[in-house]
Amino acid sequence: MTKRYFIFLGFDGRAYHGWQVQPNGNSVQAELEKALSILLRQPTEVVGAGRTDAGVHARDMAAHFDTEVAVDCSQLAYKLNRLLPSDISVREVREVPQEMHARFSAKARTYHYYIHTRKDPFVRQHSCFIHYQLDFDLMNEAGRMLTGYDDFGAFCKTHTDVKTTLCQLSRAEWEKIDDHHYRFVITANRFLRNMVRAVVGTLIDVGRHRISLDDLRKIVESGKRTEAGESMPAHALFLEKVEY
């Protein structure tokens, strides 16, 4: 009988062209499918909770696979960690009901974007260096304003195949880690391609006083990606948690 299993994993995305299998480069999904196929001794495909762009990391990604092979969950997790590259780590393998789906059953996703405002060689590979002053109070006011909207087409990568740009955004907030390190926390039921990095870039424009809150309203309501801020570098973005 076919059973469904969830894999909970984390990865450093610097060496990958994103989560999804790509024709022109390696991906996290490809590495996981290769390892599973070896261990289960049959071709095995996985379905992820969502797509992450090239260079983006994940602390708590989820994926599911189906198999008729008898699976010892703890042993499979152990063996996957032995077989997978050092930049991919499996936290848990768990049997789930057949109707559970890694993507469609997810209720919320949270991303973190990290910045540092003083040169720091020890975080540079996972945080973006911002060398100008930012008004974090105003940026948080802007974030709260965003939660009042449900159409985020202005922050969606153009020429994508999305059917809707509607998202239920429940949190968009900057947190201070210490005097020179900050993270942006954003939670929604779903995200559009490139949305988080575009939101961060636009909020940084607010923080630099390059655009006002009224400007931000007009950007969101325009639905035009060309009106919003630049897309921030991928290396500072983490998929932090997927909730079911």
C-alpha positions as CSV (number, residue, x, y, z in Angstrom):
1,M,0.0,0.0,0.0
2,T,1.3,3.5,-0.9
3,K,2.0,5.7,2.0
4,R,2.9,9.4,2.2
5,Y,5.8,10.9,4.1
6,F,6.8,14.4,5.0
7,I,10.5,15.4,5.1
8,F,11.4,18.4,7.1
9,L,14.7,19.9,6.1
10,G,16.9,22.9,6.0
11,F,19.5,24.0,3.5
12,D,22.0,26.7,2.6
13,G,20.9,27.8,-0.8
14,R,24.2,29.4,-2.1
15,A,25.2,26.4,-4.2
16,Y,21.7,25.8,-5.8
17,H,19.5,27.3,-8.4
18,G,16.6,27.3,-6.0
19,W,14.4,24.5,-4.7
20,Q,12.9,23.3,-7.9
21,V,14.6,21.0,-10.4
22,Q,16.2,23.1,-13.1
23,P,17.4,22.2,-16.6
24,N,20.5,24.4,-16.3
25,G,21.7,23.9,-12.7
26,N,21.5,21.9,-9.6
27,S,18.7,22.3,-7.1
28,V,17.8,21.1,-3.6
29,Q,14.9,19.1,-4.9
30,A,17.2,17.3,-7.3
31,E,19.6,16.4,-4.5
32,L,16.8,15.1,-2.3
33,E,15.2,13.1,-5.0
34,K,18.5,11.5,-5.9
35,A,19.3,10.5,-2.3
36,L,15.7,9.1,-1.8
37,S,15.8,7.1,-5.0
38,I,19.1,5.5,-3.9
39,L,17.9,4.7,-0.4
40,L,14.4,3.4,-1.5
41,R,15.9,1.7,-4.6
42,Q,13.3,3.2,-6.9
43,P,12.8,6.5,-8.6
44,T,11.2,8.8,-6.1
45,E,9.8,12.3,-6.6
46,V,9.2,14.9,-3.9
47,V,6.8,17.8,-3.8
48,G,8.0,20.9,-1.8
49,A,6.0,23.4,0.2
50,G,7.0,26.0,-2.3
51,R,9.7,27.3,-4.6
52,T,12.7,29.2,-3.3
53,D,14.7,31.3,-5.7
54,A,18.4,30.7,-6.5
55,G,20.6,31.5,-3.5
56,V,17.7,31.6,-0.9
57,H,18.1,29.4,2.2
58,A,15.6,27.5,4.3
59,R,15.6,26.6,8.0
60,D,12.3,24.6,7.9
61,M,11.3,23.5,4.5
62,A,8.8,20.6,4.0
63,A,8.4,18.2,1.2
64,H,6.4,15.0,0.7
65,F,6.9,11.8,-1.2
66,D,4.8,8.6,-1.8
67,T,6.1,5.1,-1.7
68,E,5.1,1.5,-1.3
69,V,8.5,0.6,0.3
70,A,8.5,0.1,4.1
71,V,10.0,3.1,5.7
72,D,11.6,3.4,9.1
73,C,11.3,7.2,9.5
74,S,14.2,7.8,11.9
75,Q,16.5,5.5,9.9
76,L,15.6,7.2,6.7
77,A,16.4,10.6,8.2
78,Y,19.7,9.3,9.4
79,K,20.7,7.8,6.1
80,L,19.6,10.9,4.1
81,N,21.8,13.0,6.2
82,R,24.7,10.7,5.5
83,L,24.1,10.8,1.8
84,L,23.0,14.4,1.2
85,P,25.6,17.2,0.7
86,S,26.7,19.0,3.8
87,D,24.6,22.1,3.0
88,I,21.3,20.1,3.2
89,S,20.1,18.7,6.5
90,V,17.0,16.6,7.2
91,R,15.5,17.2,10.6
92,E,12.7,14.6,10.5
93,V,10.8,12.1,8.3
94,R,7.2,11.6,9.3
95,E,4.3,9.5,8.0
96,V,1.3,11.6,7.3
97,P,-2.3,11.0,6.0
98,Q,-2.5,10.5,2.3
99,E,-4.5,13.8,1.9
100,M,-1.7,15.9,3.4
101,H,0.1,17.9,0.8
102,A,3.4,19.8,1.4
103,R,2.3,22.7,-0.7
104,F,-1.5,22.9,-0.6
105,S,-2.0,21.9,3.1
106,A,0.3,24.7,4.3
107,K,-1.6,27.3,6.3
108,A,1.2,29.9,6.6
109,R,4.8,30.5,5.6
110,T,7.3,32.8,7.4
111,Y,10.4,34.3,5.8
112,H,13.2,36.2,7.5
113,Y,15.4,38.7,5.7
114,Y,18.7,39.7,7.4
115,I,20.6,43.0,7.2
116,H,23.6,44.4,9.0
117,T,24.5,48.1,9.2
118,R,28.1,47.8,10.1
119,K,30.7,45.8,8.0
120,D,30.8,42.3,9.4
121,P,32.7,39.6,7.7
122,F,31.1,36.8,9.8
123,V,27.5,37.3,8.5
124,R,28.2,38.6,5.0
125,Q,27.2,35.3,3.4
126,H,23.7,35.3,5.0
127,S,23.0,39.0,5.6
128,C,22.9,42.1,3.4
129,F,25.2,45.0,4.3
130,I,23.3,48.3,4.3
131,H,25.7,51.2,4.6
132,Y,23.1,54.0,5.1
133,Q,20.8,55.0,8.0
134,L,17.3,53.6,8.1
135,D,14.2,54.8,9.9
136,F,13.0,51.4,11.4
137,D,10.0,53.0,13.1
138,L,8.7,54.3,9.8
139,M,9.6,50.9,8.1
140,N,7.5,49.1,10.7
141,E,4.6,51.5,10.2
142,A,4.9,50.7,6.5
143,G,4.9,47.0,7.2
144,R,1.7,47.3,9.3
145,M,0.1,49.2,6.5
146,L,0.9,46.4,4.1
147,T,-1.0,43.9,6.2
148,G,-4.2,45.9,5.3
149,Y,-3.8,44.9,1.6
150,D,-4.5,41.6,-0.1
151,D,-3.2,42.2,-3.7
152,F,0.6,42.2,-4.0
153,G,1.0,42.3,-7.7
154,A,3.3,45.3,-7.3
155,F,5.8,42.9,-5.7
156,C,5.5,40.0,-8.0
157,K,8.1,39.1,-10.6
158,T,6.8,39.9,-14.1
159,H,6.0,37.3,-16.7
160,T,5.2,34.5,-14.2
161,D,2.4,32.0,-14.6
162,V,0.6,32.9,-11.3
163,K,-3.2,32.9,-11.6
164,T,-3.7,35.3,-8.7
165,T,-1.7,37.9,-6.9
166,L,-3.8,37.8,-3.8
167,C,-2.1,36.9,-0.5
168,Q,-3.2,37.1,3.1
169,L,-0.4,38.9,4.8
170,S,-0.5,38.7,8.6
171,R,2.9,40.1,9.7
172,A,5.5,42.4,8.2
173,E,7.8,43.6,10.9
174,W,11.5,44.6,11.4
175,E,13.1,43.2,14.5
176,K,16.3,44.5,16.1
177,I,18.9,41.7,16.9
178,D,21.5,44.1,18.2
179,D,22.8,47.6,17.4
180,H,23.9,46.6,13.9
181,H,21.9,43.5,13.0
182,Y,18.2,43.4,12.0
183,R,15.8,41.0,10.5
184,F,12.6,41.5,8.6
185,V,9.9,38.9,9.5
186,I,7.0,38.4,7.1
187,T,4.2,35.8,7.3
188,A,1.4,35.0,4.8
189,N,-0.6,32.1,3.6
190,R,1.3,32.3,0.3
191,F,4.0,34.3,-1.4
192,L,4.5,35.4,-5.0
193,R,7.7,35.0,-7.0
194,N,10.3,37.4,-5.7
195,M,7.7,39.0,-3.4
196,V,9.7,39.1,-0.2
197,R,12.8,40.6,-1.7
198,A,10.8,43.2,-3.5
199,V,8.9,44.1,-0.3
200,V,12.2,44.5,1.6
201,G,13.6,46.7,-1.1
202,T,10.6,48.9,-1.1
203,L,10.5,49.2,2.7
204,I,14.2,50.1,2.7
205,D,13.2,53.0,0.3
206,V,10.7,54.0,3.0
207,G,13.4,53.8,5.7
208,R,15.8,56.0,3.6
209,H,12.9,58.5,3.2
210,R,13.1,58.1,-0.5
211,I,9.4,57.4,-0.6
212,S,6.6,58.2,1.8
213,L,3.8,56.1,3.3
214,D,1.5,57.7,0.8
215,D,3.8,56.8,-2.0
216,L,3.8,53.2,-0.7
217,R,0.0,53.1,-0.8
218,K,0.1,54.2,-4.4
219,I,2.7,51.6,-5.3
220,V,0.7,48.8,-3.8
221,E,-2.6,50.0,-5.4
222,S,-0.9,50.4,-8.8
223,G,-0.2,46.6,-9.0
224,K,2.8,47.5,-11.1
225,R,6.2,45.8,-10.3
226,T,8.0,48.7,-12.0
227,E,6.7,51.1,-9.3
228,A,8.1,49.2,-6.3
229,G,11.6,49.1,-5.0
230,E,14.5,47.0,-6.1
231,S,14.7,43.3,-5.4
232,M,17.2,42.7,-2.6
233,P,20.0,40.1,-2.9
234,A,18.9,36.5,-2.3
235,H,21.7,35.4,0.0
236,A,20.1,37.2,3.0
237,L,16.6,35.5,2.7
238,F,15.5,32.5,4.7
239,L,12.3,30.4,4.5
240,E,12.0,30.2,8.3
241,K,8.9,28.1,8.9
242,V,6.0,26.4,7.1
243,E,2.9,25.9,9.2
244,Y,0.3,23.1,8.7
